[in-house]
Amino acid sequence: MSITEALLGPLRAAAPSRPLITHYDDAAGTRVELSVATLANWAAKTANWLTAEHDLEPGDPVAVLLPAHWQAAGILLGAWWCGATVTNGRGDARVVFVPPGVAASGAEAVAVVSLDPMGRDLGSPDGVVDFVAEARLHGDDFVALSEVPGSTPALLESTVDEVLATARERAATLEISPGARVLSTVDWTFPEGVTDSLLAVLAGGGSLVQVTHADPAKLPGHRAAERTTVELTEP
């Protein structure tokens, strides 16, 4: 079973309409909220795009060079859904996901991710793969073509089974339980940041309030408005 099926599947079955990720960008002054179902749809579109357009198979490497963002969450979960090994270096990656303005080479495909708060694409730019525009054309559900073994590398060198075990351990350590509202200003570094700020939240059955470009003066308002119960900050 893939990481996405193991962590997102139960949440999707139990309460698909409940908020799962609320993303603030304090520099841009934006707030976006995604339900479990909406995040699952983006993950499915990503998995379908990777398999249909790039024939991705379990164990194939995918580089995700993106900041903490709801679009990055959909991409990570989509990559894991079809069994990709997620890395943070270009290396021999089949596909590299980058934000606008970041150059990358050496991969089969470089997918530019708009990071637009409302999910808009890049507007048909010349010479790049506009990921949001392409992924939007794919289905809202994903049926894996092959089983993802637990021994498949999933995050750097860690296997699917190891990533899931670590996520569950971190959820317990951070006291993330069902219904928890987790406010995080942690960058999604690999592996610690993405484990604590995304995977552990899912593993614990909580929901995430992710703040990028955090303004300390605005954090009390975020806590009050979102009724957060757990807080993750950079050490």
C-alpha positions as CSV (number, residue, x, y, z in Angstrom):
1,M,0.0,0.0,0.0
2,S,1.3,3.5,-0.9
3,I,1.9,6.3,1.6
4,T,-1.0,8.2,0.2
5,E,-3.5,5.3,0.4
6,A,-2.3,4.6,4.0
7,L,-2.6,8.1,5.3
8,L,-5.0,10.0,3.1
9,G,-7.3,7.0,2.4
10,P,-8.9,6.7,5.9
11,L,-9.4,10.5,6.1
12,R,-11.1,10.5,2.7
13,A,-13.4,7.7,3.8
14,A,-14.3,9.2,7.1
15,A,-14.9,12.9,6.3
16,P,-14.0,13.9,2.8
17,S,-15.5,17.4,3.2
18,R,-13.6,18.5,6.3
19,P,-10.8,21.0,6.0
20,L,-7.4,19.3,5.8
21,I,-4.9,22.0,4.7
22,T,-5.3,25.7,5.3
23,H,-2.4,27.6,3.6
24,Y,-1.5,31.2,4.5
25,D,1.2,33.2,2.7
26,D,1.7,36.2,5.0
27,A,3.9,38.0,2.4
28,A,1.1,37.8,-0.2
29,G,-1.7,38.1,2.3
30,T,-3.5,35.1,1.0
31,R,-5.5,32.2,2.7
32,V,-6.6,29.0,0.9
33,E,-8.5,26.1,2.5
34,L,-8.6,22.6,1.0
35,S,-10.8,19.8,2.1
36,V,-9.7,16.2,2.3
37,A,-11.5,15.5,-1.0
38,T,-9.9,18.5,-2.8
39,L,-6.4,17.5,-1.8
40,A,-7.1,13.9,-2.8
41,N,-8.3,15.2,-6.2
42,W,-5.0,17.1,-6.7
43,A,-3.0,14.1,-5.6
44,A,-4.9,11.9,-8.1
45,K,-4.4,14.3,-10.9
46,T,-0.7,14.3,-10.1
47,A,-0.5,10.5,-10.0
48,N,-2.4,10.2,-13.3
49,W,-0.2,12.8,-15.0
50,L,3.0,11.1,-13.8
51,T,1.8,7.6,-15.0
52,A,0.0,8.6,-18.2
53,E,2.5,11.2,-19.5
54,H,5.7,9.8,-18.1
55,D,5.1,6.1,-17.5
56,L,6.2,6.4,-13.9
57,E,6.5,3.1,-12.1
58,P,7.1,2.4,-8.4
59,G,10.7,3.3,-7.4
60,D,11.2,5.8,-10.1
61,P,12.8,9.0,-8.8
62,V,10.9,12.4,-8.8
63,A,12.5,15.6,-7.4
64,V,10.2,18.0,-5.6
65,L,12.0,21.4,-5.2
66,L,9.0,23.3,-3.8
67,P,8.3,25.4,-0.7
68,A,5.6,24.5,1.9
69,H,2.4,25.0,-0.1
70,W,-0.8,23.2,-0.8
71,Q,0.2,22.5,-4.4
72,A,3.4,20.9,-3.1
73,A,1.2,18.7,-0.8
74,G,-0.8,17.5,-3.8
75,I,2.3,16.8,-5.8
76,L,4.0,14.9,-2.9
77,L,0.9,12.8,-2.2
78,G,0.4,12.2,-6.0
79,A,4.0,11.0,-6.4
80,W,3.7,8.6,-3.5
81,W,0.4,7.4,-4.7
82,C,2.0,5.9,-7.8
83,G,5.0,4.7,-5.9
84,A,7.6,7.4,-6.8
85,T,10.8,7.9,-4.8
86,V,10.7,11.5,-3.8
87,T,14.0,13.4,-3.6
88,N,15.2,16.9,-3.2
89,G,17.9,16.8,-5.8
90,R,17.8,16.7,-9.6
91,G,20.2,13.8,-9.9
92,D,18.7,11.1,-12.1
93,A,15.1,12.2,-11.4
94,R,12.5,11.3,-14.1
95,V,10.6,14.5,-13.4
96,V,11.6,17.6,-11.5
97,F,9.0,20.0,-10.0
98,V,10.2,23.6,-9.6
99,P,8.6,26.9,-8.8
100,P,8.5,29.7,-11.4
101,G,11.8,31.2,-12.2
102,V,13.9,28.2,-11.0
103,A,16.0,26.6,-13.7
104,A,16.5,22.8,-13.7
105,S,18.0,20.4,-16.2
106,G,19.0,16.8,-16.6
107,A,15.6,15.3,-16.1
108,E,13.2,13.8,-18.5
109,A,10.7,16.6,-17.7
110,V,10.9,19.8,-15.7
111,A,7.4,20.8,-14.5
112,V,6.9,24.4,-13.4
113,V,4.4,24.7,-10.6
114,S,2.5,28.0,-10.4
115,L,2.1,28.1,-6.6
116,D,-0.8,30.4,-7.3
117,P,-3.0,30.5,-4.2
118,M,-6.2,29.8,-6.2
119,G,-4.7,27.1,-8.3
120,R,-4.4,29.1,-11.5
121,D,-1.8,28.0,-14.1
122,L,1.0,30.0,-15.6
123,G,-1.0,31.2,-18.6
124,S,0.6,29.1,-21.4
125,P,4.2,30.2,-21.1
126,D,6.6,29.3,-23.9
127,G,9.2,26.6,-23.5
128,V,8.1,25.1,-20.1
129,V,5.8,22.4,-18.9
130,D,3.0,24.2,-17.0
131,F,2.2,21.5,-14.5
132,V,-1.1,22.9,-13.2
133,A,-2.5,23.4,-16.7
134,E,-1.5,19.8,-17.7
135,A,-2.5,18.1,-14.5
136,R,-5.9,19.7,-14.5
137,L,-6.9,17.7,-17.6
138,H,-6.4,14.4,-15.7
139,G,-8.9,12.5,-13.6
140,D,-9.9,13.2,-10.0
141,D,-9.3,9.6,-8.9
142,F,-6.3,7.3,-9.4
143,V,-6.2,3.5,-9.8
144,A,-2.7,2.2,-9.4
145,L,-1.5,0.1,-12.2
146,S,0.7,-2.0,-9.9
147,E,1.1,-2.5,-6.1
148,V,3.5,-0.3,-4.3
149,P,5.6,-2.7,-2.1
150,G,6.5,-1.5,1.4
151,S,10.1,-1.9,0.6
152,T,10.0,0.7,-2.2
153,P,12.2,3.8,-1.4
154,A,9.7,6.7,-0.9
155,L,11.5,9.7,0.7
156,L,15.2,9.8,0.0
157,E,16.5,6.5,1.2
158,S,13.6,5.6,3.5
159,T,11.1,3.0,2.3
160,V,7.3,3.3,2.3
161,D,7.1,1.2,5.5
162,E,9.8,3.3,7.2
163,V,8.2,6.6,6.2
164,L,4.8,5.5,7.5
165,A,6.4,4.3,10.8
166,T,8.3,7.5,11.3
167,A,5.2,9.6,10.5
168,R,3.1,7.7,13.1
169,E,5.9,8.0,15.7
170,R,6.2,11.7,15.1
171,A,2.5,12.2,15.3
172,A,2.5,10.6,18.8
173,T,5.6,12.6,19.9
174,L,4.1,15.9,18.7
175,E,0.7,15.0,20.3
176,I,-1.2,15.2,17.0
177,S,-4.4,13.3,17.5
178,P,-7.7,13.1,15.5
179,G,-9.2,16.6,15.3
180,A,-6.0,18.4,16.2
181,R,-5.4,21.7,14.3
182,V,-1.7,22.0,13.7
183,L,-0.2,25.5,13.0
184,S,3.1,25.1,11.3
185,T,5.7,27.6,10.2
186,V,8.2,24.8,9.4
187,D,9.7,24.7,5.9
188,W,9.2,21.4,4.2
189,T,12.8,20.2,4.2
190,F,13.6,16.6,3.5
191,P,13.0,14.4,5.4
192,E,12.3,16.2,8.8
193,G,10.2,19.1,7.7
194,V,7.9,17.3,5.4
195,T,7.5,14.4,7.9
196,D,6.5,16.6,10.8
197,S,4.6,19.3,8.9
198,L,2.7,17.1,6.5
199,L,2.9,13.4,7.0
200,A,2.7,13.3,10.8
201,V,-0.4,15.6,10.6
202,L,-2.1,13.1,8.3
203,A,-0.9,10.1,10.3
204,G,-2.4,11.6,13.5
205,G,-5.7,12.4,11.9
206,G,-5.3,16.2,12.3
207,S,-5.5,19.1,9.9
208,L,-2.8,21.5,9.0
209,V,-2.6,25.3,9.0
210,Q,0.6,26.0,7.1
211,V,2.0,29.5,7.2
212,T,4.7,30.5,4.7
213,H,6.7,33.7,4.9
214,A,5.3,33.9,8.5
215,D,4.9,37.3,10.0
216,P,5.2,37.0,13.8
217,A,2.7,39.8,14.2
218,K,0.1,37.9,12.3
219,L,0.5,34.5,14.1
220,P,-1.8,35.3,17.1
221,G,-4.6,36.1,14.6
222,H,-4.0,32.8,12.7
223,R,-4.1,30.9,16.0
224,A,-7.4,32.5,17.0
225,A,-9.1,32.3,13.6
226,E,-8.1,28.7,13.0
227,R,-8.5,27.5,16.7
228,T,-5.1,25.7,16.5
229,T,-4.2,23.2,19.2
230,V,-0.6,22.2,18.2
231,E,2.2,24.4,17.0
232,L,5.3,23.5,15.0
233,T,8.1,26.0,14.6
234,E,11.6,25.9,13.3
235,P,14.1,24.7,16.1
